[in-house]
Amino acid sequence: MLLLSPTDIHQVFSMKDAIEADKLAFRLFSEGKTEVPLRTQIVSEKQNGTFLFMPAYAPDLDAAALKIINIFPDNIDKDLSSAPAQVLLVDGKNGYVNALLDGATVTQLRTGAASGVALDLLGRKDAKSGALIGTGGQAATQLEAMLCIRTLETVFVYDQNPERTRDFAKKMDHELKRYGTKILPAATSDEAIREADLIITVTPATSPVFDGSKVKAGATVSCVGSYQPHMQEMDPVILERAAKIYFDSEEAVLSEAGDILIPLEEGRITKDDFTGDIGDVLTGKIVGRELADEIIVFKTVGIGAQDLVTAQKIYERACEMKIGTKWS
């Protein structure tokens, strides 16, 4: 078995690689070529946390995987990751575990890449400005994915904690300077989204984190953070204004995402407003953006196929480059 640390993974795998892996994962999922049971959740009210178990199997890749990821939002105040995790990669031919990968790194890459896929397929080609709401453990790769798929002039970052917003913007402006985009702190979410062509929200909020009426025509919104029925970071107004609404998996979203479940229950949207899964855009089954001024929303909760394909591709690259620690 190969042990792959965060350093090992970053040494062999880029955000561009992760976006391509997610495209394959979404395509296989939409074509019915993966087995991805709905993830098991165990909520810890005591610690304001959630334990998540995500299995997946892809016969075409001769691989299976199990990700254990634990969402603890309060960790950000303890200088700890809010989503500690591990991924077990299993050889589909013999059932042996091939690798144990740092799951936080895999999650950050594949979750960021999901927004990258959606914004690449659905975002305006001439996008020049972006907005990122949230500065937690998933934020850095969300930001990089946005920069990876479009040449942006500016991205405004907003978090409820002003100091954290400034620190994150400064850090990212330095770490991602190779993209040539200016990363700036915003004083309010309205300021962040006002001119944004591409918007990503990645927070554990239980009430909307932006004003949907302030989003400009032609914007594409990727909503990442809501993963339980009571959570809601997306203003329902943006769903009412949206020309198209896409998901990583409609079934998964409707099983847990308050961003969609709450507006459905309130009658502000119906299932007739849904366009379909992003994998069906990749296969050509449904269309993507058709008009420049369409507002488009993508909601993702994450599916096991992403972890499986990403882990498999990282493992293959690590073997080629002889990176990692063997545990026999």
C-alpha positions as a Python dict, from the first residue, in 0.01 Angstrom:
ca = {
    (1, 'M'): (0, 0, 0),
    (2, 'L'): (121, 347, -89),
    (3, 'L'): (88, 629, 165),
    (4, 'L'): (43, 968, 1),
    (5, 'S'): (78, 1281, 213),
    (6, 'P'): (-38, 1632, 120),
    (7, 'T'): (316, 1714, 2),
    (8, 'D'): (326, 1398, -212),
    (9, 'I'): (-9, 1478, -371),
    (10, 'H'): (79, 1839, -455),
    (11, 'Q'): (407, 1719, -600),
    (12, 'V'): (233, 1501, -860),
    (13, 'F'): (-110, 1664, -915),
    (14, 'S'): (-223, 2016, -1012),
    (15, 'M'): (-558, 2195, -1011),
    (16, 'K'): (-569, 2155, -1389),
    (17, 'D'): (-527, 1779, -1338),
    (18, 'A'): (-804, 1784, -1077),
    (19, 'I'): (-1046, 1961, -1310),
    (20, 'E'): (-984, 1699, -1580),
    (21, 'A'): (-1035, 1422, -1321),
    (22, 'D'): (-1367, 1574, -1212),
    (23, 'K'): (-1481, 1602, -1572),
    (24, 'L'): (-1419, 1229, -1611),
    (25, 'A'): (-1593, 1157, -1280),
    (26, 'F'): (-1903, 1358, -1371),
    (27, 'R'): (-1915, 1198, -1716),
    (28, 'L'): (-1888, 843, -1578),
    (29, 'F'): (-2150, 922, -1313),
    (30, 'S'): (-2399, 1059, -1567),
    (31, 'E'): (-2342, 764, -1799),
    (32, 'G'): (-2427, 523, -1518),
    (33, 'K'): (-2074, 383, -1512),
    (34, 'T'): (-2019, 429, -1140),
    (35, 'E'): (-2182, 292, -831),
    (36, 'V'): (-2211, 578, -583),
    (37, 'P'): (-2443, 514, -286),
    (38, 'L'): (-2565, 825, -108),
    (39, 'R'): (-2313, 915, 158),
    (40, 'T'): (-2377, 815, 518),
    (41, 'Q'): (-2397, 1103, 765),
    (42, 'I'): (-2364, 1092, 1143),
    (43, 'V'): (-2425, 1427, 1311),
    (44, 'S'): (-2247, 1524, 1631),
    (45, 'E'): (-2458, 1792, 1795),
    (46, 'K'): (-2214, 1794, 2086),
    (47, 'Q'): (-1927, 1913, 1864),
    (48, 'N'): (-2128, 2089, 1591),
    (49, 'G'): (-1978, 1837, 1350),
    (50, 'T'): (-2070, 1577, 1091),
    (51, 'F'): (-1904, 1245, 1010),
    (52, 'L'): (-1938, 1150, 643),
    (53, 'F'): (-1865, 815, 474),
    (54, 'M'): (-1853, 812, 94),
    (55, 'P'): (-1803, 488, -106),
    (56, 'A'): (-1772, 460, -484),
    (57, 'Y'): (-1686, 201, -750),
    (58, 'A'): (-1599, 245, -1119),
    (59, 'P'): (-1572, -80, -1318),
    (60, 'D'): (-1412, 101, -1614),
    (61, 'L'): (-1125, 210, -1389),
    (62, 'D'): (-1104, -120, -1197),
    (63, 'A'): (-1106, 85, -881),
    (64, 'A'): (-1314, 153, -572),
    (65, 'A'): (-1270, 405, -292),
    (66, 'L'): (-1398, 499, 50),
    (67, 'K'): (-1357, 850, 180),
    (68, 'I'): (-1404, 931, 546),
    (69, 'I'): (-1447, 1304, 592),
    (70, 'N'): (-1552, 1484, 906),
    (71, 'I'): (-1694, 1836, 879),
    (72, 'F'): (-1620, 2042, 1191),
    (73, 'P'): (-1678, 2413, 1112),
    (74, 'D'): (-1560, 2528, 1455),
    (75, 'N'): (-1211, 2397, 1378),
    (76, 'I'): (-1134, 2720, 1195),
    (77, 'D'): (-1119, 2892, 1535),
    (78, 'K'): (-874, 2626, 1660),
    (79, 'D'): (-636, 2667, 1364),
    (80, 'L'): (-736, 2320, 1244),
    (81, 'S'): (-880, 2200, 915),
    (82, 'S'): (-1259, 2214, 908),
    (83, 'A'): (-1268, 1897, 697),
    (84, 'P'): (-1013, 1634, 813),
    (85, 'A'): (-1029, 1324, 595),
    (86, 'Q'): (-863, 1014, 449),
    (87, 'V'): (-927, 823, 127),
    (88, 'L'): (-879, 448, 88),
    (89, 'L'): (-819, 352, -276),
    (90, 'V'): (-901, -11, -356),
    (91, 'D'): (-782, -223, -649),
    (92, 'G'): (-1102, -330, -826),
    (93, 'K'): (-937, -647, -960),
    (94, 'N'): (-843, -806, -629),
    (95, 'G'): (-993, -598, -347),
    (96, 'Y'): (-661, -495, -197),
    (97, 'V'): (-612, -140, -72),
    (98, 'N'): (-367, 25, -312),
    (99, 'A'): (-322, 353, -132),
    (100, 'L'): (-412, 567, 166),
    (101, 'L'): (-429, 932, 61),
    (102, 'D'): (-462, 1244, 269),
    (103, 'G'): (-834, 1298, 228),
    (104, 'A'): (-832, 1668, 308),
    (105, 'T'): (-605, 1733, 11),
    (106, 'V'): (-807, 1508, -220),
    (107, 'T'): (-1128, 1679, -103),
    (108, 'Q'): (-987, 2027, -149),
    (109, 'L'): (-870, 1942, -501),
    (110, 'R'): (-1183, 1765, -620),
    (111, 'T'): (-1421, 2013, -456),
    (112, 'G'): (-1239, 2310, -602),
    (113, 'A'): (-1229, 2130, -934),
    (114, 'A'): (-1609, 2084, -929),
    (115, 'S'): (-1648, 2461, -934),
    (116, 'G'): (-1377, 2473, -1199),
    (117, 'V'): (-1570, 2233, -1421),
    (118, 'A'): (-1898, 2422, -1376),
    (119, 'L'): (-1752, 2766, -1427),
    (120, 'D'): (-1556, 2644, -1730),
    (121, 'L'): (-1863, 2487, -1893),
    (122, 'L'): (-2120, 2748, -1789),
    (123, 'G'): (-1931, 3071, -1725),
    (124, 'R'): (-1896, 3347, -1979),
    (125, 'K'): (-1580, 3313, -2187),
    (126, 'D'): (-1508, 3684, -2143),
    (127, 'A'): (-1532, 3676, -1762),
    (128, 'K'): (-1297, 3928, -1601),
    (129, 'S'): (-1405, 3951, -1236),
    (130, 'G'): (-1472, 3693, -966),
    (131, 'A'): (-1599, 3673, -610),
    (132, 'L'): (-1530, 3420, -336),
    (133, 'I'): (-1740, 3415, -19),
    (134, 'G'): (-1581, 3210, 257),
    (135, 'T'): (-1218, 3164, 365),
    (136, 'G'): (-1225, 2822, 533),
    (137, 'G'): (-1042, 2501, 450),
    (138, 'Q'): (-1197, 2463, 104),
    (139, 'A'): (-1156, 2825, -5),
    (140, 'A'): (-802, 2823, -146),
    (141, 'T'): (-867, 2552, -405),
    (142, 'Q'): (-1202, 2707, -496),
    (143, 'L'): (-1019, 3028, -572),
    (144, 'E'): (-746, 2853, -770),
    (145, 'A'): (-1002, 2662, -976),
    (146, 'M'): (-1167, 2991, -1071),
    (147, 'L'): (-832, 3134, -1179),
    (148, 'C'): (-741, 2815, -1361),
    (149, 'I'): (-1034, 2829, -1605),
    (150, 'R'): (-1052, 3201, -1683),
    (151, 'T'): (-803, 3486, -1709),
    (152, 'L'): (-947, 3719, -1447),
    (153, 'E'): (-836, 4070, -1359),
    (154, 'T'): (-968, 4072, -1001),
    (155, 'V'): (-1130, 3844, -745),
    (156, 'F'): (-1287, 3995, -434),
    (157, 'V'): (-1290, 3780, -120),
    (158, 'Y'): (-1535, 3817, 168),
    (159, 'D'): (-1570, 3649, 506),
    (160, 'Q'): (-1771, 3758, 811),
    (161, 'N'): (-1442, 3797, 999),
    (162, 'P'): (-1268, 4107, 851),
    (163, 'E'): (-924, 4009, 980),
    (164, 'R'): (-953, 3663, 831),
    (165, 'T'): (-1070, 3816, 503),
    (166, 'R'): (-766, 4045, 484),
    (167, 'D'): (-521, 3771, 582),
    (168, 'F'): (-665, 3523, 333),
    (169, 'A'): (-667, 3774, 45),
    (170, 'K'): (-307, 3874, 116),
    (171, 'K'): (-193, 3513, 137),
    (172, 'M'): (-372, 3406, -179),
    (173, 'D'): (-256, 3713, -371),
    (174, 'H'): (99, 3596, -301),
    (175, 'E'): (54, 3220, -340),
    (176, 'L'): (-147, 3245, -664),
    (177, 'K'): (40, 3537, -820),
    (178, 'R'): (141, 3318, -1116),
    (179, 'Y'): (-215, 3358, -1246),
    (180, 'G'): (-178, 3736, -1271),
    (181, 'T'): (-506, 3808, -1091),
    (182, 'K'): (-537, 4063, -814),
    (183, 'I'): (-694, 3908, -502),
    (184, 'L'): (-861, 4176, -290),
    (185, 'P'): (-1056, 4179, 40),
    (186, 'A'): (-1413, 4308, 30),
    (187, 'A'): (-1584, 4485, 320),
    (188, 'T'): (-1923, 4329, 243),
    (189, 'S'): (-2059, 4045, 33),
    (190, 'D'): (-2245, 4301, -178),
    (191, 'E'): (-1914, 4466, -262),
    (192, 'A'): (-1763, 4128, -348),
    (193, 'I'): (-2034, 4017, -592),
    (194, 'R'): (-2137, 4350, -745),
    (195, 'E'): (-1927, 4321, -1064),
    (196, 'A'): (-1849, 3950, -1048),
    (197, 'D'): (-1891, 3733, -1356),
    (198, 'L'): (-1803, 3422, -1154),
    (199, 'I'): (-1915, 3370, -792),
    (200, 'I'): (-1828, 3089, -552),
    (201, 'T'): (-1978, 3050, -205),
    (202, 'V'): (-1813, 2804, 33),
    (203, 'T'): (-1941, 2858, 389),
    (204, 'P'): (-2126, 2661, 660),
    (205, 'A'): (-2393, 2934, 678),
    (206, 'T'): (-2753, 2873, 780),
    (207, 'S'): (-2879, 3193, 616),
    (208, 'P'): (-2794, 3354, 279),
    (209, 'V'): (-2448, 3510, 255),
    (210, 'F'): (-2521, 3741, -41),
    (211, 'D'): (-2807, 3944, -188),
    (212, 'G'): (-2932, 3763, -496),
    (213, 'S'): (-3078, 4081, -639),
    (214, 'K'): (-2728, 4233, -657),
    (215, 'V'): (-2585, 3960, -881),
    (216, 'K'): (-2534, 4099, -1229),
    (217, 'A'): (-2677, 3955, -1549),
    (218, 'G'): (-2456, 3690, -1707),
    (219, 'A'): (-2303, 3576, -1379),
    (220, 'T'): (-2240, 3212, -1295),
    (221, 'V'): (-2273, 3103, -931),
    (222, 'S'): (-2118, 2788, -783),
    (223, 'C'): (-2264, 2710, -440),
    (224, 'V'): (-2045, 2467, -248),
    (225, 'G'): (-2094, 2500, 126),
    (226, 'S'): (-2447, 2387, 210),
    (227, 'Y'): (-2436, 2014, 288),
    (228, 'Q'): (-2724, 1968, 534),
    (229, 'P'): (-3101, 2040, 504),
    (230, 'H'): (-3087, 2331, 752),
    (231, 'M'): (-2791, 2502, 581),
    (232, 'Q'): (-2848, 2781, 333),
    (233, 'E'): (-2580, 3012, 196),
    (234, 'M'): (-2749, 3090, -137),
    (235, 'D'): (-3017, 3361, -154),
    (236, 'P'): (-3331, 3202, -309),
    (237, 'V'): (-3367, 3521, -516),
    (238, 'I'): (-3077, 3405, -733),
    (239, 'L'): (-3258, 3077, -800),
    (240, 'E'): (-3568, 3272, -905),
    (241, 'R'): (-3355, 3485, -1139),
    (242, 'A'): (-3155, 3194, -1280),
    (243, 'A'): (-3212, 3083, -1638),
    (244, 'K'): (-3060, 2741, -1561),
    (245, 'I'): (-2985, 2540, -1247),
    (246, 'Y'): (-2737, 2251, -1256),
    (247, 'F'): (-2613, 1997, -1001),
    (248, 'D'): (-2329, 1752, -957),
    (249, 'S'): (-2604, 1503, -867),
    (250, 'E'): (-2968, 1609, -837),
    (251, 'E'): (-3041, 1304, -621),
    (252, 'A'): (-2760, 1388, -379),
    (253, 'V'): (-2853, 1756, -363),
    (254, 'L'): (-3218, 1676, -292),
    (255, 'S'): (-3116, 1442, -13),
    (256, 'E'): (-2925, 1700, 189),
    (257, 'A'): (-2877, 2055, 55),
    (258, 'G'): (-3084, 2324, 224),
    (259, 'D'): (-2989, 2568, -52),
    (260, 'I'): (-3233, 2381, -277),
    (261, 'L'): (-3459, 2203, -27),
    (262, 'I'): (-3565, 2518, 160),
    (263, 'P'): (-3670, 2718, -152),
    (264, 'L'): (-3851, 2407, -279),
    (265, 'E'): (-4045, 2375, 46),
    (266, 'E'): (-4129, 2747, 37),
    (267, 'G'): (-4255, 2717, -322),
    (268, 'R'): (-4005, 2972, -453),
    (269, 'I'): (-3879, 2719, -707),
    (270, 'T'): (-4002, 2384, -838),
    (271, 'K'): (-3826, 2085, -989),
    (272, 'D'): (-3933, 2214, -1329),
    (273, 'D'): (-3673, 2488, -1279),
    (274, 'F'): (-3392, 2231, -1269),
    (275, 'T'): (-3182, 2189, -1583),
    (276, 'G'): (-2990, 1873, -1492),
    (277, 'D'): (-2656, 1730, -1384),
    (278, 'I'): (-2327, 1878, -1500),
    (279, 'G'): (-2219, 1539, -1636),
    (280, 'D'): (-2505, 1556, -1886),
    (281, 'V'): (-2358, 1880, -2019),
    (282, 'L'): (-2025, 1702, -2066),
    (283, 'T'): (-2190, 1416, -2256),
    (284, 'G'): (-2398, 1654, -2470),
    (285, 'K'): (-2728, 1529, -2332),
    (286, 'I'): (-2828, 1878, -2215),
    (287, 'V'): (-2710, 2225, -2313),
    (288, 'G'): (-2496, 2467, -2113),
    (289, 'R'): (-2492, 2845, -2142),
    (290, 'E'): (-2678, 2972, -2449),
    (291, 'L'): (-2704, 3348, -2389),
    (292, 'A'): (-2448, 3595, -2255),
    (293, 'D'): (-2689, 3750, -2003),
    (294, 'E'): (-2817, 3424, -1851),
    (295, 'I'): (-2766, 3386, -1479),
    (296, 'I'): (-2664, 3026, -1416),
    (297, 'V'): (-2644, 2841, -1082),
    (298, 'F'): (-2447, 2524, -1004),
    (299, 'K'): (-2507, 2347, -674),
    (300, 'T'): (-2263, 2079, -560),
    (301, 'V'): (-2260, 1862, -250),
    (302, 'G'): (-1987, 1628, -374),
    (303, 'I'): (-2017, 1272, -498),
    (304, 'G'): (-1795, 972, -431),
    (305, 'A'): (-1707, 938, -798),
    (306, 'Q'): (-1501, 1258, -771),
    (307, 'D'): (-1295, 1119, -483),
    (308, 'L'): (-1250, 787, -660),
    (309, 'V'): (-1133, 926, -994),
    (310, 'T'): (-916, 1193, -833),
    (311, 'A'): (-752, 942, -598),
    (312, 'Q'): (-696, 694, -880),
    (313, 'K'): (-533, 956, -1104),
    (314, 'I'): (-313, 1078, -816),
    (315, 'Y'): (-210, 718, -741),
    (316, 'E'): (-123, 648, -1104),
    (317, 'R'): (87, 964, -1128),
    (318, 'A'): (260, 891, -795),
    (319, 'C'): (351, 542, -914),
    (320, 'E'): (493, 683, -1238),
    (321, 'M'): (700, 941, -1049),
    (322, 'K'): (790, 704, -765),
    (323, 'I'): (647, 939, -505),
    (324, 'G'): (504, 830, -167),
    (325, 'T'): (583, 593, 118),
    (326, 'K'): (532, 220, 78),
    (327, 'W'): (368, 41, 368),
    (328, 'S'): (390, -336, 334),
}
